[in-house]
Amino acid sequence: MTQEELFNIIHSQESYRIELTTSTGNMDKFQEAICAFANDLPGKHQKGYLLIGVHDDGRLSGLKVDDALLKKISGIRSDGNILPLPVMNTEKVATKDGDVLVVEVTPSFDTPVRYRGRTFVRIGPRRDIASVEEERILSERCAASLPTFDTRPCREATINDIDLDYIVKEYLPRAIDSDVLANDNRSLKEQLASVHLYNLQWDCPTYAAIIMFGKNPLYFMPGAYVQYVRFNGEDNGGEILNERKFSGPLYSLLPKLDSFVKDGVITRRPVPVSVLREKDVNNYPEKALRELLMNAIMHRDYQSNTPIRFYQYNNRIEIMNAGGLYGNARPENFPNVNDYRNNTLAGILKTFNYVNMFNHGVSEVQQLLKANGNPPAKFDVNLVTVFLVKVADATAIEVENVRNELFGKFEKDDLQPNLQPNLQPNLQPRLEDIPDKIKLLIISADVLIQSRNELLERVVRRNINLQLTTHLTTISQQAFSKSFLRPAIELGLLTMLFPDKPNSKKQKYHLTEKGLMILKEIKEQKNSIGF
């Protein structure tokens, strides 16, 4: 904006779209003004201007606008206090008499816009809270434009198809200021229309109401559910270990999905980090998965019959929702720019604190994954009709790293200096001739030195055969030695640390070079024992 354009605005007679102030710290005043400009009650479709650094008579105050003030005012757009989010631009215009911080606000199609539950409008040169009639005007104007699918009327539905009791008791008190709600004498349908949950013209709920509070959303949108599948493997061809379908209104579906992720998906697994120490590693950070699932639910295309796909494999999780990038979001600017396919639904989820709408969800997810030891999430933003994200399992990666480190160690010539480095092939035991229980012992022993008790505990923990596990939990140390340790020693796979004192209390066992080679073969073949 040039100085000439600035002074033309300052001295304009169109006072309904201009607010002047010299204050730099009254954030409530600024946000109320932006909310009022976004509502554009006169319907002129002209941008409104909040000019900071100008007296009421048009004189400049001599303000110096720094980066901190610019960031502070620009942050109003995404702090979640004004919903739906306003379209605004901030810039500094420097003049000889001081700077002016210009906040340009574009009228919203999705009205009424509220600041902390209150609808503000411009009445000539002043700003005020909207009356019942003024809110009705804004609601009807929005219904006529129908900017997004979730605000459209679901003409097959009636008011009896949504949970009115929950809306009245739980949602409206969260979404609307308590004083405004207490003095609202409109009919329930009119109140619902003011928050885009009802269409007065067609006398029916909107799709946002059905999605969030509907008694049976699947009747109107067959794909409105989350499909979870747990595959035993790394692709869809693996055995299905678990399958769940999460359906119903989002107000009841989301808590169930939260609990399932916490109890049914997130696991902790001990991973060795040294000879005598292990650490517990989470496969995924719970908050990161929650954020990705909420994004899929908020941004999905509810006109599609494709459900949200939440697939878990041995090494990763994939979350896919119908509908690719929307609006201003493009592959070249993702994730720095976002847009909302379901603006009303996003506002409701924000009200219930399921999303923040600050446009930093992706960066937060990446930080959480990094802190947990997962690689960054991979987003496929080039798919036209769907949006896909893949998250690798941290425990699978950690175990693989440990295995690689261990194999790297035993391939060194100096690992076992007391053994012959080059054994004749005919002296090597064949993998197919080794009983599964001995293979299990080798897997449990790894290259770590273990006592007999520690070995028994590891075998029980790593065994996937329920019957054998049950037997091992009651087996005596003598029986364990007879059935496991002695055969492994006789095969040359294990050796004692103190061979001259077999019954020593300090006795420990470690893999021989033969044992290490068998362990490597097991890893390469990935046999049925579950290594």
PADREN-784725 format. One record per residue (C-alpha): chain; y, x, z; residue number from 0. Coordinates in nm, 2 decimals, decimal comma, always signed. Each point is the difference from the previous one (the first is absolute). Example, Ala and Ser with C-alpha at 12.3 -4.5 7.8 and 13.67 -1.06 7.14 Angstrom:
ATOM lomar     py     px     pz fivex
ATOM     A  -0,45  +1,23  +0,78     0
ATOM     A  +0,34  +0,14  -0,07     1
//
This chain:
ATOM lomar     py     px     pz fivex
ATOM     A  +0,00  +0,00  +0,00     0
ATOM     A  +0,34  +0,13  -0,09     1
ATOM     A  +0,31  -0,01  +0,21     2
ATOM     A  +0,15  -0,26  -0,23     3
ATOM     A  -0,30  -0,23  +0,03     4
ATOM     A  +0,01  +0,04  +0,38     5
ATOM     A  +0,36  -0,10  +0,02     6
ATOM     A  -0,06  -0,29  -0,23     7
ATOM     A  -0,27  -0,13  +0,24     8
ATOM     A  +0,22  +0,06  +0,31     9
ATOM     A  +0,29  -0,20  -0,14    10
ATOM     A  -0,22  -0,27  -0,17    11
ATOM     A  +0,07  -0,36  +0,09    12
ATOM     A  -0,38  -0,08  +0,01    13
ATOM     A  -0,02  +0,04  +0,38    14
ATOM     A  -0,34  -0,17  +0,03    15
ATOM     A  -0,16  +0,31  -0,15    16
ATOM     A  +0,20  +0,27  +0,18    17
ATOM     A  +0,00  +0,11  +0,37    18
ATOM     A  +0,22  +0,28  +0,12    19
ATOM     A  -0,05  +0,19  +0,32    20
ATOM     A  +0,11  +0,33  +0,17    21
ATOM     A  -0,30  +0,00  +0,24    22
ATOM     A  -0,28  +0,25  -0,06    23
ATOM     A  -0,23  -0,09  +0,29    24
ATOM     A  -0,03  -0,38  +0,00    25
ATOM     A  -0,34  -0,03  -0,16    26
ATOM     A  -0,04  -0,37  +0,09    27
ATOM     A  +0,32  -0,08  -0,19    28
ATOM     A  -0,11  +0,20  -0,30    29
ATOM     A  -0,34  -0,16  -0,02    30
ATOM     A  +0,14  -0,35  +0,04    31
ATOM     A  +0,24  +0,07  -0,29    32
ATOM     A  -0,28  +0,13  -0,22    33
ATOM     A  -0,21  -0,30  +0,08    34
ATOM     A  +0,28  -0,24  -0,08    35
ATOM     A  +0,07  +0,17  -0,34    36
ATOM     A  -0,37  -0,01  -0,08    37
ATOM     A  -0,01  -0,38  +0,06    38
ATOM     A  +0,30  -0,06  -0,24    39
ATOM     A  +0,07  -0,35  +0,12    40
ATOM     A  +0,27  -0,07  -0,27    41
ATOM     A  -0,26  +0,07  -0,27    42
ATOM     A  +0,23  +0,22  -0,20    43
ATOM     A  -0,27  +0,26  -0,06    44
ATOM     A  +0,26  +0,27  +0,06    45
ATOM     A  -0,06  +0,31  +0,21    46
ATOM     A  +0,14  +0,02  +0,35    47
ATOM     A  +0,18  +0,31  +0,14    48
ATOM     A  +0,01  +0,13  +0,36    49
ATOM     A  +0,28  +0,26  +0,00    50
ATOM     A  -0,01  +0,23  +0,30    51
ATOM     A  +0,32  +0,20  +0,06    52
ATOM     A  +0,26  -0,27  -0,11    53
ATOM     A  +0,24  -0,20  +0,22    54
ATOM     A  +0,02  -0,38  -0,05    55
ATOM     A  +0,33  +0,05  -0,18    56
ATOM     A  -0,16  +0,23  -0,25    57
ATOM     A  +0,13  +0,33  +0,15    58
ATOM     A  -0,26  +0,29  +0,02    59
ATOM     A  -0,08  +0,12  +0,35    60
ATOM     A  -0,04  +0,37  -0,09    61
ATOM     A  -0,38  -0,01  +0,06    62
ATOM     A  -0,21  +0,30  -0,08    63
ATOM     A  -0,34  -0,11  -0,12    64
ATOM     A  -0,28  +0,25  +0,07    65
ATOM     A  -0,37  +0,00  -0,08    66
ATOM     A  -0,10  -0,13  +0,34    67
ATOM     A  +0,21  -0,31  -0,05    68
ATOM     A  -0,12  -0,05  -0,35    69
ATOM     A  -0,37  +0,02  +0,12    70
ATOM     A  +0,07  -0,23  +0,29    71
ATOM     A  +0,15  -0,28  -0,22    72
ATOM     A  -0,26  +0,05  -0,28    73
ATOM     A  -0,27  -0,04  +0,26    74
ATOM     A  +0,10  -0,37  +0,05    75
ATOM     A  -0,19  -0,09  -0,31    76
ATOM     A  -0,34  +0,09  +0,13    77
ATOM     A  +0,02  -0,02  +0,38    78
ATOM     A  -0,17  -0,34  -0,01    79
ATOM     A  +0,28  -0,19  +0,18    80
ATOM     A  +0,12  -0,18  -0,32    81
ATOM     A  -0,28  -0,20  -0,17    82
ATOM     A  -0,07  -0,03  -0,29    83
ATOM     A  +0,12  +0,35  -0,07    84
ATOM     A  +0,35  +0,01  -0,15    85
ATOM     A  +0,08  +0,17  -0,33    86
ATOM     A  +0,29  +0,24  +0,09    87
ATOM     A  +0,16  +0,32  -0,10    88
ATOM     A  +0,22  +0,24  +0,20    89
ATOM     A  +0,24  +0,26  -0,12    90
ATOM     A  +0,31  +0,20  +0,12    91
ATOM     A  +0,32  -0,02  -0,19    92
ATOM     A  +0,25  +0,27  +0,08    93
ATOM     A  +0,38  -0,05  -0,02    94
ATOM     A  +0,30  +0,20  +0,11    95
ATOM     A  +0,04  -0,24  +0,30    96
ATOM     A  -0,36  +0,03  +0,12    97
ATOM     A  -0,35  -0,10  -0,10    98
ATOM     A  -0,14  -0,35  -0,04    99
ATOM     A  -0,37  -0,08  +0,05   100
ATOM     A  -0,08  -0,27  -0,25   101
ATOM     A  -0,31  -0,22  +0,06   102
ATOM     A  -0,07  -0,21  -0,31   103
ATOM     A  -0,24  -0,30  +0,06   104
ATOM     A  -0,17  -0,19  -0,28   105
ATOM     A  -0,05  -0,38  +0,06   106
ATOM     A  -0,37  -0,07  +0,08   107
ATOM     A  -0,22  -0,24  -0,19   108
ATOM     A  -0,22  -0,04  +0,31   109
ATOM     A  +0,23  -0,19  +0,23   110
ATOM     A  +0,07  -0,07  +0,28   111
ATOM     A  +0,02  +0,37  +0,11   112
ATOM     A  +0,01  +0,04  +0,38   113
ATOM     A  +0,12  +0,27  +0,23   114
ATOM     A  -0,22  +0,00  +0,32   115
ATOM     A  -0,09  -0,37  -0,06   116
ATOM     A  +0,35  -0,12  -0,08   117
ATOM     A  +0,13  -0,10  -0,34   118
ATOM     A  +0,36  +0,13  -0,06   119
ATOM     A  +0,22  -0,12  -0,29   120
ATOM     A  +0,35  +0,06  -0,12   121
ATOM     A  +0,25  -0,29  +0,04   122
ATOM     A  +0,30  +0,12  -0,19   123
ATOM     A  +0,13  +0,31  +0,18   124
ATOM     A  -0,21  -0,04  +0,31   125
ATOM     A  -0,37  +0,04  +0,09   126
ATOM     A  -0,20  -0,26  +0,20   127
ATOM     A  -0,34  -0,13  +0,08   128
ATOM     A  -0,12  -0,24  -0,27   129
ATOM     A  -0,01  -0,37  +0,09   130
ATOM     A  -0,31  -0,22  -0,07   131
ATOM     A  +0,15  -0,12  -0,32   132
ATOM     A  +0,09  +0,35  -0,12   133
ATOM     A  -0,36  +0,11  +0,08   134
ATOM     A  -0,13  -0,29  -0,21   135
ATOM     A  +0,22  +0,11  -0,29   136
ATOM     A  -0,14  +0,36  +0,02   137
ATOM     A  -0,36  -0,13  +0,03   138
ATOM     A  +0,03  -0,23  -0,30   139
ATOM     A  +0,17  +0,27  -0,21   140
ATOM     A  -0,30  +0,24  +0,08   141
ATOM     A  -0,26  -0,27  -0,08   142
ATOM     A  +0,17  -0,06  -0,34   143
ATOM     A  -0,02  +0,37  -0,09   144
ATOM     A  -0,36  +0,06  +0,13   145
ATOM     A  +0,03  +0,38  -0,02   146
ATOM     A  -0,35  +0,09  +0,13   147
ATOM     A  -0,35  -0,17  +0,00   148
ATOM     A  -0,01  -0,04  +0,38   149
ATOM     A  +0,31  -0,22  +0,00   150
ATOM     A  -0,13  -0,24  -0,27   151
ATOM     A  -0,13  -0,34  +0,11   152
ATOM     A  -0,37  -0,04  +0,04   153
ATOM     A  +0,01  -0,35  -0,15   154
ATOM     A  -0,36  -0,08  +0,08   155
ATOM     A  +0,06  +0,05  +0,37   156
ATOM     A  +0,16  -0,23  +0,26   157
ATOM     A  +0,17  +0,08  +0,33   158
ATOM     A  -0,34  -0,08  +0,16   159
ATOM     A  -0,15  +0,31  -0,17   160
ATOM     A  +0,19  +0,24  +0,22   161
ATOM     A  -0,02  +0,07  +0,37   162
ATOM     A  +0,32  -0,16  +0,12   163
ATOM     A  -0,07  +0,06  +0,36   164
ATOM     A  -0,03  +0,38  -0,04   165
ATOM     A  +0,31  +0,01  -0,22   166
ATOM     A  +0,21  -0,20  +0,25   167
ATOM     A  -0,12  +0,18  +0,31   168
ATOM     A  -0,05  +0,36  -0,13   169
ATOM     A  +0,18  +0,07  -0,32   170
ATOM     A  +0,33  -0,19  +0,01   171
ATOM     A  +0,10  +0,13  +0,35   172
ATOM     A  -0,06  +0,36  -0,13   173
ATOM     A  +0,18  -0,06  -0,33   174
ATOM     A  +0,30  -0,21  +0,11   175
ATOM     A  +0,25  +0,08  +0,28   176
ATOM     A  -0,08  -0,21  +0,30   177
ATOM     A  +0,35  -0,16  +0,02   178
ATOM     A  -0,01  -0,09  -0,36   179
ATOM     A  -0,34  -0,15  +0,03   180
ATOM     A  +0,09  -0,20  +0,31   181
ATOM     A  +0,29  -0,16  -0,18   182
ATOM     A  -0,18  -0,07  -0,32   183
ATOM     A  -0,04  -0,38  -0,04   184
ATOM     A  -0,13  +0,00  -0,35   185
ATOM     A  -0,35  -0,13  -0,09   186
ATOM     A  -0,29  +0,24  +0,02   187
ATOM     A  -0,03  +0,00  -0,37   188
ATOM     A  +0,36  +0,11  -0,04   189
ATOM     A  -0,05  +0,27  +0,27   190
ATOM     A  -0,30  +0,13  -0,19   191
ATOM     A  +0,19  -0,01  -0,33   192
ATOM     A  +0,27  +0,22  +0,16   193
ATOM     A  -0,26  +0,28  +0,05   194
ATOM     A  -0,16  -0,05  -0,34   195
ATOM     A  -0,32  -0,17  +0,13   196
ATOM     A  +0,07  -0,34  -0,15   197
ATOM     A  +0,13  -0,13  -0,33   198
ATOM     A  +0,21  -0,32  +0,05   199
ATOM     A  +0,02  -0,07  -0,37   200
ATOM     A  -0,38  -0,03  -0,04   201
ATOM     A  -0,06  -0,10  +0,36   202
ATOM     A  -0,27  +0,26  +0,06   203
ATOM     A  -0,05  +0,34  +0,17   204
ATOM     A  +0,07  +0,32  -0,19   205
ATOM     A  -0,27  +0,26  -0,07   206
ATOM     A  +0,14  +0,22  +0,27   207
ATOM     A  -0,08  -0,28  +0,25   208
ATOM     A  -0,35  -0,04  -0,13   209
ATOM     A  -0,07  +0,38  +0,00   210
ATOM     A  +0,14  +0,05  +0,35   211
ATOM     A  -0,07  -0,33  +0,18   212
ATOM     A  -0,22  -0,20  -0,23   213
ATOM     A  -0,31  -0,17  +0,15   214
ATOM     A  -0,21  +0,09  -0,31   215
ATOM     A  +0,18  +0,25  -0,23   216
ATOM     A  -0,32  +0,06  -0,21   217
ATOM     A  +0,02  -0,36  -0,12   218
ATOM     A  +0,33  +0,07  -0,18   219
ATOM     A  -0,05  +0,38  -0,06   220
ATOM     A  -0,37  +0,09  -0,04   221
ATOM     A  +0,07  +0,37  +0,01   222
ATOM     A  +0,20  +0,00  +0,32   223
ATOM     A  -0,24  +0,20  +0,22   224
ATOM     A  -0,09  +0,35  +0,09   225
ATOM     A  -0,35  +0,12  -0,10   226
ATOM     A  -0,14  +0,29  +0,20   227
ATOM     A  -0,32  +0,18  -0,11   228
ATOM     A  -0,16  +0,31  +0,16   229
ATOM     A  -0,21  +0,20  -0,26   230
ATOM     A  -0,25  +0,26  +0,10   231
ATOM     A  +0,10  +0,26  -0,26   232
ATOM     A  +0,30  +0,11  -0,19   233
ATOM     A  +0,01  -0,28  -0,26   234
ATOM     A  -0,07  -0,37  -0,05   235
ATOM     A  -0,37  +0,07  -0,08   236
ATOM     A  -0,08  +0,09  +0,37   237
ATOM     A  -0,17  -0,24  +0,24   238
ATOM     A  +0,23  -0,25  +0,16   239
ATOM     A  +0,00  +0,06  +0,37   240
ATOM     A  +0,25  -0,26  +0,10   241
ATOM     A  +0,21  -0,28  -0,17   242
ATOM     A  +0,28  -0,21  +0,14   243
ATOM     A  +0,23  -0,26  -0,13   244
ATOM     A  +0,34  -0,06  +0,17   245
ATOM     A  +0,16  -0,32  -0,10   246
ATOM     A  +0,23  -0,27  +0,14   247
ATOM     A  +0,37  +0,00  +0,07   248
ATOM     A  +0,15  +0,34  +0,05   249
ATOM     A  +0,11  -0,08  +0,36   250
ATOM     A  -0,37  -0,02  +0,10   251
ATOM     A  -0,14  +0,24  -0,26   252
ATOM     A  +0,21  +0,30  +0,08   253
ATOM     A  -0,10  +0,03  +0,37   254
ATOM     A  -0,37  -0,03  -0,10   255
ATOM     A  +0,05  +0,27  -0,26   256
ATOM     A  +0,18  +0,23  +0,25   257
ATOM     A  -0,29  -0,04  +0,25   258
ATOM     A  -0,26  +0,07  -0,27   259
ATOM     A  +0,17  +0,32  -0,11   260
ATOM     A  +0,02  +0,12  +0,35   261
ATOM     A  -0,36  -0,08  +0,11   262
ATOM     A  -0,19  -0,01  -0,33   263
ATOM     A  +0,16  +0,27  -0,22   264
ATOM     A  +0,16  +0,27  +0,22   265
ATOM     A  -0,27  +0,23  +0,14   266
ATOM     A  +0,01  +0,32  +0,20   267
ATOM     A  -0,25  +0,28  -0,07   268
ATOM     A  -0,06  +0,33  +0,17   269
ATOM     A  +0,04  +0,30  -0,23   270
ATOM     A  -0,09  +0,36  +0,10   271
ATOM     A  +0,30  +0,24  +0,00   272
ATOM     A  -0,17  +0,30  +0,16   273
ATOM     A  -0,33  +0,11  +0,14   274
ATOM     A  +0,03  -0,20  +0,32   275
ATOM     A  +0,28  -0,25  -0,07   276
ATOM     A  +0,05  -0,32  -0,19   277
ATOM     A  +0,29  -0,22  -0,06   278
ATOM     A  +0,02  -0,38  -0,07   279
ATOM     A  +0,15  -0,10  -0,33   280
ATOM     A  +0,10  -0,35  -0,11   281
ATOM     A  -0,10  -0,09  -0,35   282
ATOM     A  +0,33  -0,17  -0,07   283
ATOM     A  +0,32  -0,05  +0,20   284
ATOM     A  +0,01  -0,37  +0,10   285
ATOM     A  +0,37  -0,05  -0,06   286
ATOM     A  -0,01  +0,15  -0,35   287
ATOM     A  -0,28  -0,24  -0,11   288
ATOM     A  +0,19  -0,29  +0,16   289
ATOM     A  +0,31  +0,09  -0,19   290
ATOM     A  -0,18  +0,02  -0,34   291
ATOM     A  -0,18  -0,33  +0,06   292
ATOM     A  +0,33  -0,17  +0,09   293
ATOM     A  +0,16  +0,13  -0,31   294
ATOM     A  -0,29  -0,13  -0,21   295
ATOM     A  +0,04  -0,34  +0,16   296
ATOM     A  +0,38  -0,01  -0,03   297
ATOM     A  +0,02  +0,12  -0,36   298
ATOM     A  -0,31  -0,16  -0,16   299
ATOM     A  +0,03  -0,25  -0,29   300
ATOM     A  -0,11  -0,32  +0,16   301
ATOM     A  -0,03  -0,17  -0,34   302
ATOM     A  -0,30  +0,22  -0,07   303
ATOM     A  -0,35  -0,10  +0,09   304
ATOM     A  -0,09  +0,36  +0,09   305
ATOM     A  -0,03  +0,05  +0,37   306
ATOM     A  +0,13  +0,31  +0,18   307
ATOM     A  -0,28  +0,25  -0,02   308
ATOM     A  -0,06  +0,21  +0,32   309
ATOM     A  -0,29  +0,23  -0,09   310
ATOM     A  -0,14  +0,27  +0,23   311
ATOM     A  -0,22  +0,28  -0,14   312
ATOM     A  -0,15  +0,30  +0,18   313
ATOM     A  +0,29  +0,22  -0,09   314
ATOM     A  +0,30  -0,23  -0,05   315
ATOM     A  +0,16  -0,35  +0,02   316
ATOM     A  +0,15  -0,18  -0,30   317
ATOM     A  +0,25  -0,29  +0,04   318
ATOM     A  +0,09  -0,19  -0,32   319
ATOM     A  +0,22  -0,30  -0,04   320
ATOM     A  +0,08  -0,21  -0,31   321
ATOM     A  +0,34  +0,07  -0,14   322
ATOM     A  +0,13  +0,34  -0,09   323
ATOM     A  +0,35  +0,14  +0,08   324
ATOM     A  +0,26  -0,27  +0,00   325
ATOM     A  +0,36  -0,04  -0,10   326
ATOM     A  +0,21  +0,32  +0,04   327
ATOM     A  -0,31  +0,20  +0,12   328
ATOM     A  -0,13  +0,22  -0,28   329
ATOM     A  -0,26  +0,28  -0,02   330
ATOM     A  +0,28  +0,25  -0,04   331
ATOM     A  +0,19  -0,10  +0,31   332
ATOM     A  -0,29  -0,10  +0,23   333
ATOM     A  +0,00  +0,01  +0,30   334
ATOM     A  +0,38  +0,06  +0,03   335
ATOM     A  +0,09  -0,34  -0,14   336
ATOM     A  -0,17  -0,33  +0,10   337
ATOM     A  +0,03  -0,36  -0,09   338
ATOM     A  -0,15  -0,32  +0,13   339
ATOM     A  -0,22  -0,23  -0,20   340
ATOM     A  -0,02  -0,24  +0,29   341
ATOM     A  +0,34  +0,03  +0,17   342
ATOM     A  -0,03  -0,30  +0,23   343
ATOM     A  -0,35  +0,11  +0,11   344
ATOM     A  +0,13  +0,35  +0,07   345
ATOM     A  +0,27  -0,15  +0,22   346
ATOM     A  -0,25  -0,20  +0,20   347
ATOM     A  -0,23  +0,31  +0,05   348
ATOM     A  +0,31  +0,19  +0,11   349
ATOM     A  +0,08  -0,28  +0,25   350
ATOM     A  -0,36  +0,04  +0,15   351
ATOM     A  +0,04  +0,38  +0,00   352
ATOM     A  -0,28  +0,06  -0,24   353
ATOM     A  +0,22  +0,20  -0,24   354
ATOM     A  +0,34  +0,17  +0,04   355
ATOM     A  +0,15  -0,03  -0,35   356
ATOM     A  +0,17  +0,34  +0,05   357
ATOM     A  -0,15  +0,14  -0,31   358
ATOM     A  -0,16  +0,29  +0,19   359
ATOM     A  -0,35  -0,14  +0,03   360
ATOM     A  -0,16  +0,24  -0,25   361
ATOM     A  +0,16  +0,31  +0,15   362
ATOM     A  -0,11  -0,12  +0,35   363
ATOM     A  -0,36  -0,05  -0,13   364
ATOM     A  +0,00  +0,36  -0,14   365
ATOM     A  +0,12  +0,14  +0,33   366
ATOM     A  -0,26  -0,19  +0,20   367
ATOM     A  -0,28  +0,12  -0,24   368
ATOM     A  +0,12  +0,36  +0,02   369
ATOM     A  +0,01  -0,01  +0,39   370
ATOM     A  -0,36  -0,14  +0,00   371
ATOM     A  -0,13  +0,27  -0,24   372
ATOM     A  -0,03  -0,23  -0,31   373
ATOM     A  +0,13  +0,11  -0,34   374
ATOM     A  +0,30  -0,20  -0,13   375
ATOM     A  -0,08  -0,36  -0,13   376
ATOM     A  -0,02  -0,02  -0,37   377
ATOM     A  +0,19  -0,29  -0,17   378
ATOM     A  -0,10  -0,11  -0,35   379
ATOM     A  +0,33  -0,15  -0,11   380
ATOM     A  -0,08  +0,00  -0,38   381
ATOM     A  -0,23  -0,30  +0,02   382
ATOM     A  +0,18  -0,30  -0,16   383
ATOM     A  -0,17  -0,29  +0,18   384
ATOM     A  -0,11  +0,16  +0,33   385
ATOM     A  +0,12  +0,25  +0,26   386
ATOM     A  -0,26  +0,24  +0,14   387
ATOM     A  +0,01  +0,25  +0,29   388
ATOM     A  -0,27  +0,24  +0,10   389
ATOM     A  -0,03  +0,17  +0,34   390
ATOM     A  -0,25  +0,28  +0,07   391
ATOM     A  -0,22  -0,01  +0,32   392
ATOM     A  +0,12  +0,28  +0,23   393
ATOM     A  -0,34  +0,04  +0,18   394
ATOM     A  -0,18  +0,05  -0,33   395
ATOM     A  +0,25  +0,26  -0,11   396
ATOM     A  -0,02  +0,17  +0,34   397
ATOM     A  -0,38  +0,02  +0,00   398
ATOM     A  +0,00  +0,13  -0,35   399
ATOM     A  +0,26  +0,27  +0,09   400
ATOM     A  -0,21  +0,10  +0,30   401
ATOM     A  -0,32  +0,01  -0,21   402
ATOM     A  +0,18  +0,22  -0,26   403
ATOM     A  +0,13  +0,23  +0,26   404
ATOM     A  -0,35  +0,04  +0,16   405
ATOM     A  -0,17  +0,06  -0,33   406
ATOM     A  +0,26  +0,25  -0,09   407
ATOM     A  -0,08  +0,18  +0,33   408
ATOM     A  -0,38  +0,02  -0,05   409
ATOM     A  +0,03  +0,12  -0,36   410
ATOM     A  +0,16  +0,32  +0,14   411
ATOM     A  -0,24  +0,30  +0,04   412
ATOM     A  +0,11  +0,07  +0,35   413
ATOM     A  -0,08  -0,34  +0,15   414
ATOM     A  -0,36  +0,08  +0,09   415
ATOM     A  -0,02  +0,38  +0,01   416
ATOM     A  -0,35  -0,01  +0,17   417
ATOM     A  -0,16  -0,19  -0,29   418
ATOM     A  -0,10  +0,12  -0,35   419
ATOM     A  +0,28  -0,11  -0,24   420
ATOM     A  -0,24  -0,05  -0,29   421
ATOM     A  -0,31  -0,19  +0,08   422
ATOM     A  -0,28  -0,04  -0,26   423
ATOM     A  -0,01  -0,35  -0,14   424
ATOM     A  -0,37  -0,05  +0,09   425
ATOM     A  +0,09  +0,06  +0,37   426
ATOM     A  +0,26  -0,28  -0,01   427
ATOM     A  -0,11  -0,34  +0,13   428
ATOM     A  +0,04  -0,27  -0,26   429
ATOM     A  +0,24  -0,29  +0,08   430
ATOM     A  -0,25  -0,27  -0,09   431
ATOM     A  -0,26  +0,15  +0,24   432
ATOM     A  +0,23  -0,03  +0,30   433
ATOM     A  -0,03  -0,32  +0,21   434
ATOM     A  +0,31  -0,22  +0,02   435
ATOM     A  +0,02  +0,05  +0,38   436
ATOM     A  +0,03  +0,37  -0,05   437
ATOM     A  +0,26  -0,05  -0,27   438
ATOM     A  +0,19  -0,21  +0,24   439
ATOM     A  -0,02  +0,28  +0,26   440
ATOM     A  +0,14  +0,24  -0,26   441
ATOM     A  +0,29  -0,23  -0,08   442
ATOM     A  +0,07  -0,05  +0,37   443
ATOM     A  -0,02  +0,38  +0,07   444
ATOM     A  +0,22  +0,10  -0,29   445
ATOM     A  +0,09  +0,36  +0,05   446
ATOM     A  +0,12  -0,06  +0,35   447
ATOM     A  -0,18  +0,15  +0,30   448
ATOM     A  -0,14  -0,29  +0,21   449
ATOM     A  -0,19  -0,04  +0,33   450
ATOM     A  -0,31  -0,22  -0,01   451
ATOM     A  +0,18  -0,29  +0,17   452
ATOM     A  +0,29  +0,03  -0,25   453
ATOM     A  -0,24  +0,00  -0,29   454
ATOM     A  -0,17  -0,31  +0,12   455
ATOM     A  +0,33  -0,18  +0,05   456
ATOM     A  +0,11  +0,09  -0,35   457
ATOM     A  -0,33  -0,11  -0,16   458
ATOM     A  +0,04  -0,34  +0,17   459
ATOM     A  +0,36  -0,03  -0,11   460
ATOM     A  -0,05  +0,09  -0,36   461
ATOM     A  -0,33  -0,19  -0,06   462
ATOM     A  +0,02  -0,30  -0,22   463
ATOM     A  -0,35  -0,13  +0,06   464
ATOM     A  +0,02  -0,26  +0,28   465
ATOM     A  -0,36  +0,03  +0,10   466
ATOM     A  +0,01  +0,38  +0,03   467
ATOM     A  +0,33  -0,02  +0,18   468
ATOM     A  -0,14  -0,24  +0,26   469
ATOM     A  -0,30  +0,24  +0,05   470
ATOM     A  +0,22  +0,30  +0,03   471
ATOM     A  +0,22  -0,15  +0,28   472
ATOM     A  -0,31  -0,01  +0,22   473
ATOM     A  -0,17  +0,32  -0,11   474
ATOM     A  -0,04  +0,28  +0,26   475
ATOM     A  +0,13  +0,35  -0,06   476
ATOM     A  -0,36  +0,13  -0,01   477
ATOM     A  -0,10  -0,26  -0,27   478
ATOM     A  +0,32  +0,08  -0,19   479
ATOM     A  -0,09  +0,37  +0,01   480
ATOM     A  -0,36  -0,07  -0,12   481
ATOM     A  +0,09  -0,24  -0,28   482
ATOM     A  +0,33  +0,15  -0,12   483
ATOM     A  +0,08  +0,35  +0,12   484
ATOM     A  -0,34  +0,17  -0,02   485
ATOM     A  -0,07  -0,12  -0,36   486
ATOM     A  +0,35  +0,11  -0,11   487
ATOM     A  -0,05  +0,35  +0,16   488
ATOM     A  -0,35  +0,03  -0,15   489
ATOM     A  +0,14  -0,08  -0,34   490
ATOM     A  +0,26  +0,27  +0,05   491
ATOM     A  +0,29  -0,24  -0,01   492
ATOM     A  +0,12  +0,05  +0,36   493
ATOM     A  -0,01  +0,29  +0,23   494
ATOM     A  +0,06  +0,05  +0,37   495
ATOM     A  +0,30  +0,19  +0,13   496
ATOM     A  -0,23  +0,15  +0,27   497
ATOM     A  -0,34  +0,02  -0,17   498
ATOM     A  -0,14  +0,21  +0,29   499
ATOM     A  +0,09  -0,27  +0,25   500
ATOM     A  -0,10  -0,33  -0,17   501
ATOM     A  +0,05  -0,20  +0,33   502
ATOM     A  +0,33  +0,14  +0,09   503
ATOM     A  +0,26  -0,25  +0,13   504
ATOM     A  +0,25  +0,18  -0,23   505
ATOM     A  -0,22  -0,04  -0,30   506
ATOM     A  +0,17  -0,11  -0,32   507
ATOM     A  -0,11  -0,04  -0,36   508
ATOM     A  +0,16  +0,08  -0,33   509
ATOM     A  -0,09  -0,03  -0,37   510
ATOM     A  -0,17  +0,29  -0,18   511
ATOM     A  +0,09  +0,09  -0,35   512
ATOM     A  -0,29  -0,22  -0,11   513
ATOM     A  +0,15  -0,29  +0,20   514
ATOM     A  +0,34  +0,06  -0,15   515
ATOM     A  -0,15  -0,01  -0,35   516
ATOM     A  -0,19  -0,32  +0,07   517
ATOM     A  +0,32  -0,15  +0,14   518
ATOM     A  +0,18  +0,09  -0,32   519
ATOM     A  -0,28  -0,17  -0,20   520
ATOM     A  +0,02  -0,31  +0,21   521
ATOM     A  +0,37  -0,02  -0,06   522
ATOM     A  -0,03  +0,05  -0,38   523
ATOM     A  -0,27  -0,26  -0,03   524
ATOM     A  +0,17  -0,25  +0,24   525
ATOM     A  -0,35  -0,13  +0,10   526
ATOM     A  -0,08  -0,33  +0,18   527
ATOM     A  +0,05  +0,14  +0,35   528
ATOM     A  +0,37  -0,06  -0,03   529
ATOM     A  +0,15  +0,34  +0,00   530
//
